[in-house]
Amino acid sequence: MPPVASVAWVLVAAILAIAAALLVRALLRHGPVKRLRRRLRTARAQALWARPAAAVVRPVASRVIVTMTASPDRLAGMDRTVRTLLNQTCPPDEVHLNIPHRFRRTGEEYAIPAWCGSLDPRVRVFRVEDIGPATKSVPTVERFRVDEDVVIVIADDDVLYLQESLEVLLREVAVDRRAAYGFSGYDFGPRWASVLAHGRSEVQVIEGWACVAAHRSCFGDGYAAHMARANESRACFCHDDVVMSNWFQFHGVRRMQLHDASVNRRRMRKLGAQLDFGYLPGALHQESSGAGRARDAARHLESLGCWRLRSPSTAVEPMGA
């Protein structure tokens, strides 16, 4: 029979090995190592990102408006993302940059960089109130009447967009403009966990980081007021994709995740489309993640009488509990 001391050392070694493996996994997935991997992927695909796009005939006659926002420290380098949105096979008519005067989270004032006025005449800056992540969508939606023939494309500041992105989205809008389209989405699984969708599929929540394209009519009337009421909850403030998707569901607008050979999540990841600074500690999406926040967002929307997405399970604490 082995000595007790030997067994104890074996257990200690096993525990240390497991702890080390968990630490390495955390670094690879969430820490500086992950950011380095993102940076290397982007650098390896540098020639692709710089290649001029070959224009094709736009599938829709609608005006196409890309809408974005950024925090003060990320605005200066945002031109890299904007260039990829202008360098599309189906380029937009305009890129709207919704820039607040002051950043709500820190009180920092925005300085408008020179590139905003010199990069391209299609880039337009609008000074707006900071309403959190919804700043990228709400002011632009409100600039157009519900009956105007405009397609609004919501984009993030820390992503490079493949040249066929708008073309693929607009092809879908041309077929059915009563739905919202994007390249990443998920459903709510047991206990509010996010279950990422695969391939082309209808989803509960469509994610803005990989673009969301929707005709102005999909937003209906009252979108700004809805977002303002939702943002009274911190969970909704952080989960603007959930709030927007719920609004679409409220108005019978399907959310479709697209998967095209030229544009899909896997290809975006392989080519380093998600820029490394999007994973710095201050990124708001790092605060917004987690099943608890999704559940809390749903509860707040339920209290307003407008929760329409499916709840994961009756086994989870019910709405209003």
N, C-alpha and C positions, 0 to 999 in steps of 0.2 A: 504494500500500500504506500503511495507516494507521500512524502512529508507534507504537512499542512502548509509550511512556508512555501514550498515549491508550487503548490496549487494556487496559493495567493498571488505569487509572482506571475503565474500564467494568466490569471484573471486580470491583474493590473495591466499586463502587456496587451491583452485583448482589448481592454477598455481604451487604452491609449491609442491603439491602432485604429479603432472605430472613430475616436475623437479626431484623429489626424485626417482620416478619410472624409469625415464630415466637413472639417475645416477646408480641405482642398476643394471639395465640391462647392462649398459656399463661395470661395474665392473665384472659382471658374465661372460660376453662375451669376454672382452679384457684385464682386469686388473689382479692384483695379485690373486683375487679369482678364476679366470679361471685357472691360473697356479696351484693353490692349488688343484683344482678339478682334473686336469690332474695327479698330483703327487699321489693323493689318489687312482685314478683308476689303475695306474701302480702298486702301492704297493699291492692293493687287489689281483691283478693277478700275484703276484710274483712267486708263485709255478708253474704256467703255463709257464712263461718265463724261468724258470730254468730247466724245464723238458727236458731230452734228447729226441731228435727226433728219430722216428723209420724210418730208411732208406727204400726207395722204389727204384725200377728200374727207372732210368732216362728216360724220354720219348724221348729224342733226343740224337744223337751221337755227337753233336756239343760240342766244348769246351764252358764252361760257365764262364764268367768273370763278377764279380760285380765291379762297379766303383763308387768311392765316393771322396768327399773332405770335408774340414772343415775350419773354422776360427781358429786362434791360441788359443783363449780361450776355444774352444770347442773340440779341438783335444785330449786333455788329457783324457777326459771322453768318447771319441768316441768308445772305446773298447766295451762298453755295446751294442751298435748297431751292431758292427762287430760280436760279439759273436752270436747274433740272426741270422745273415746271414750265419754263419758257421754251426749253429745248425738247419739245414733244412732237411726235408725228402729227398730233392734232393740238396745236398750241392754243392756250386760252385767249380770250379777247382782252381780259384784264386780270391782274393779280392784286387783290385788295389786302393791304396790310393794316389791320386794326390795331393801332398803337395807342395805349392810354397815355395820359400826361404823367401819371404817377402809378407805380407798381403797388398794388393793394397789400401784398404780403409783407413788404419791407418798408414802404414809404419812399422808395428810391424814385427819383425823377428819370424819365426817359430822355436820352439824347438821340436824335435821329441821325444815323450815319449818312455819309455823303452818297453811298451807293444807292440809297433809296430814290434819289433824284437823278442819278446818272446812268443806272444800269440799263433801263429800257422804259420807253414812254408808257408801256402797258402796266407798269408797276405804279400803283396809286396808294398813297398813305392817307389814312383817315384817323384823326385823333378822336378817341372814344373814352368812355368810362371803363375802368377795369372791372369786369364781372367774372374774373377767373378764366378757366379754360373755355367757357362759353363765349368769351370775347372773340374767338376766331370765327364763330358762326352767327351769333345773334345780330350784331350791327349790320352785317352784309345782307342777311335775310330781310331785315327791316328796310333796306334801301330800295327794295323792289316790291311792287304790288303783287298780290297773290296771283293775278291773272297775266302777269308778264311772262313772256317766253324766255326764261332764263334758267340755265342749269348752274347750280351752285356746287362747287367742289371744295370740300373742307380738307385742309392739309396741315401737317405738323411741321415745326421748324427744325426738327432734328432728324429728318429723313430725307434721303435723296430718292427721287422718283424716276423709275425706269421710263424710257422714252415712249413706250407704248401705253403708259398708264391711262392717260386721258382718252386715247383712242378706244381702248377696251371698255372703259366706263361709258363713253358716249354711244358705243354700239348697242349697249344694253338699254340705255335711255331711249334710243331710237325705236327699239322694239316695244318697250313698255315704260312710259314715264310716270307711272303710278307707283313705282317702287324706288327704294334707295339702294345704291350699290356701293360695294367696297371690296377690299382684298383681304380683310381679316374680320372675323366675328366669332361669337361664342354663345352658348346657352348656359342657363343656370342648372348645375347638377345638384346632387344631394347636398343638403346643408349649405346651399348658396355658392358652392365652388364653381369657378368658371371652367366650362368644358369647351375647349377650343374646337371649332368646326374644321372639317377637312374637305377639300375639294369644293366643287360648286354646291352650295346648299343655302336654304333659307335659315336665317339665324334670329335669335332673339335680340342680341346686341351687336350692332355693327360698330367697328372701332375706327375712330378718326385718324389714327396714326398712319394707316395704310390707305388713306383717302376715303372719303364718302362723297358720292355724287348723287344729287337729288334735284329734280325739277322744283322750281320755286313753289309750284302748286302743292307739293308734298308737305310743305311746312304749314300750309293753311294760314289762318289768322290767329293771333294770340300767342305765337311762339315766344316772343320776348317776355311777355307777362308770365307765361308758364315757367320759363327759366328763372325769372326773378323770384318767384314763389318757391321754386325748388331749391334755389341757392340759399334759402334761409337755413337749410340743413348742410352742415359741413360735408356729410357723406355725398350729398347730391352735387355740391360745389366741386368735389374732387372727381365724381363719377359722371361727368357731362355726357359721356357716351351712353350710359344707362338712361339718363334723363331724356336725351334726344331720341333714343330708340323707343322708349316708352311713349313719347309724344307721337312718333310715327305710328305705333301700334294703336294709339288712341284714335288716330285718323284713318286707320285701315291701310297704312302704307307698309308693304312687306319690306324686309331687309334681306338683301341677297349678298352672300359672300361669293365672289367670283374667283375662278381659278383658270387662268389662261396660260398657254405654253410660254408666252412672252412676259407675263406679269403674274406672279404668285408669291406667297409668303416665302416659300423655300428659295426661290431665285433671288428675292430681295435679301434674304439672310446671307446667301452664298456670296453675293456681290457687295456686301457691306453697306446696304442701303440705310440701315439704322446707325446713325453716327454715334461715336463713343460718348460724347458729352451728354447724350440723352440719358446716361446711366450714372451721372454724378449724383451725390446725395441730395442736392437741392431740387432735383426733378420732381414735379408734383405727382407724377404717376406712381412714384415709389410710396407716396403717402396714400394714394387712392386705391392701391391694390388690397385684396383680401376680401373673403366672403362676408366678414362682419360689416364692412362698409357698404357692400351691395345690399345686404339685408336692411341696414339702417336707411339707405336711400329709398328702398322700396317702402319701408314703413312710413317715411315722411310723405312720399307721394300718395300712399294709401290714405293718410290723414287728410290730404287735400282732395280726396275723392277721385284721383286720376291715375291710380296704378292699374296698368293693363297688361304688362308682361306676365308670363306664367310664373307662379311661385314654384320653387323647386319641389316641395313636398309638404303635405299636411302634417308630416311628422316634425317638421321644423316649427319653431314658435310662430304661430299664425299672425297675420297682419292684425294690428290693433291689440295684440296681447300685451 
